[in-house]
């Protein structure tokens, strides 16, 4: 499963229309300079990671909440935001 976000013009809406763009506050890929980053399902259904659409470089995985308060959509949105934060602070 690949979840992609389109965050242009300040929108925070999740969509399958495209990838997060650098102008949305996501840093370019340190390896290829690519400007499109997608959030993907990780090693299990509980994990997500951000990766470059151009060369495939990945940031570390983050855990997605799967139980407790909130909705699945809220948990997914939070996981996507945290995966992109992880992308932005990678070494």
Buried (B, 14 or more C-beta within 10 A) or exposed (E): EEBBBBBEEEEEEBEEEBBBBBEBEBEBBEEEEBBBBBBBBBEEEBBBBBBBBBEEBBBBBBEBBEEEEEEEEEBBBBBBBBBBBBBEEEE
